[in-house]
Amino acid sequence: MTDGTDSPKWDFKDRDIAILRELTRDPQLSSRDLTAILAEEYDIEVSHVTVSESIREMRNEGVFREAVIPNEEYYIFGLFEFKFNAENFEEGWRDAMEYIRDDPHTLFYFLSDGEYQWKTVMMFPTREAESRWIHECYKEHGDVIANIRNSVIHNVLKFGTDPEIFEGLNDEQGE
């Protein structure tokens, strides 16, 4: 099973791509329902056991991830961008990175180029909790983090993956 840090090594079959597309449309589909859809929509005849096994193997290999994401009515979301203090970066970057990555408020954490190279989407129950988190982060890692720029995420207009993203996945593997 992959831990999420390695790229998955998967040889996609048409069946796998169809399964991903349909699970993207409705993550609650059973393997029996998927089997029927594969037959009707894709002209792919397989057993529900094969479908179930394909899903399990793709999940274990890290082809897709499953996450529970609360409705935005329960939490506020923010985009956080971290600028470094280069003087103290070498000795403290790992602790700071793990502090942010492993924090329960962190939903999505990534690296980018530019002046603010660590970015995360975080969620908090209130703006006060968000403010407290920023204060504590500076207390713990202010020697490494020169600045935290945060933006309120509101009016989320789209959140999800379109099934069409999987079109041509077989072709892209060779590139």
N, C-alpha and C positions, 0 to 999 in steps of 0.2 A: 504494500500500500504506500502510495506517495504521501509525503508530508506537506505538499503544497509548494515546496521550494524547487523541486525538479520539474522540468517540462515533462508532460505525459508522453509516453511512447505508445501510440495507438495506431493501428492500421484500420482506418475507417471502412466499413462496409456500407452499402446503401441503406441497409437495415438500421445501422447505428445512427446515421444521419437522420433518417425518418423518425426514429425513436426520440432523438434530441429535439427535433422540430415539434413533435407532438407533446412531449413533456414541457416544452417551453410554452405551448398554448395552454396546457392544463397539467400542472405538476401533480395533481391528485389522481391521474389516470391509473387504473390498475393494469397489470400485465395482460389480463384477459381483454380489457377494453383496447389496449394498445395492439394486441394481436389482431383484433377485428379491424381496427383502423388501418393497420399495415396491409391487410388483405384487400380492403375496400379502396383505399386511397392510393396505395403505392404498388399494388399487385405483388406484395411480398408475402409468401406463405411460410410461416414459422409457428412453432408452438408457443404457448404462453410461458412455458418453462424456459425456452430459449430467450424470449424477450426479457424475462426476469433476470436470467443469468447475464445477458448483455448489459443491462442497467447496472447490476451489481459490479461487474468487472470494470465498466467505464467509471463508475463512482470510485472504486478502489484504486484505479490507475490515475485518478485525478483529471479525467477528461472534462468533468463538470463538478461543480461544488454545490452543495445545498446549504442554505443559510435561512435562519428565521429572522425576518426583518419586521420589527413592529410597525404598525400603522403610525403615520406621522402625527396623528391626533394624540398619541400617548407620549411622544418625545419631541424635542426640538432637535433639528439637525444643523450642524455647522461644518463649514470647510475650514480646516486649520492648516496654515502654512508655516513652516519653521525655518528661520534664518539662523545660521551658525555664527558663533564666536570662534574664529579660526585659531586663536591663541590656545584655547583649551579643548579643541575638537579632538585631537589625537588621543588624549587620555580619557575622555569622557563620552565619546560618541556612542559606544555600544550600550552603556547603561541608559543613556537618554533614549536611544532607539527602542530598546526593549521596554522601557517604562511606558512609552507611547503605544507601541505595538500590543503589549500585553494588558493595557488598561481596558476594563470592561466597557468604557464609553466608546472605544474605537471600533468602528464598523468596517472601515476600508482604509488601508494604509499603503502608500506608494511613494516611490522616489521619482523625482523629475529633474530636469536641468534648470538652470537659472539661479537667481539669487536665493529663492526659497526652495530648497531641494527635497525636503520631506513634506509630504502633504497627507492629510487624513480627513476622512469624513467621520465625525463623532456625533453621538446622540446623548442628550441629557434630559432629565425630567423638567428642569426649569432653567431660565437664564442665570439665576443665582448659582445653581450648581455648576453651570458652565464657567462662570466667573471664578468660583472657588477652585475649579480644576486648573484653570490658567495660573492662578496664584500659586497653587501647590507645585505645579510643573516648574515655574520659575524658581521656587524655593529649592526644589530638588536638583534641577539641571540648568539653572541660570548661567552657570559658568560655560556651558556648551551652547545654549540657545540664546542668541543675541536678540531675537524678536519672534513673537508669535503673531501672525496676522490671521484673524478669524473673520469669517463672513457667515451671516445667517443664511441658511437655506430655507426658503419658504416657497409656497405655491409650486410644489413639485408637479411638473406637467407630464412627465413620463418617467416611469420607473419599471424597467423590465427589459427583457431580451425578446426581439422579434424572431419568430421561427425562420424567417428568410435568411438570417445571418449564416445559417448552416449550409446554404446552397453553395456548391462548388468546393466544399471542404475536402473532398477527395482530390480535386485538382490542385489545391493549394499545398498539399503535403509534399509534393515533389519540388516545390520552389525553394 
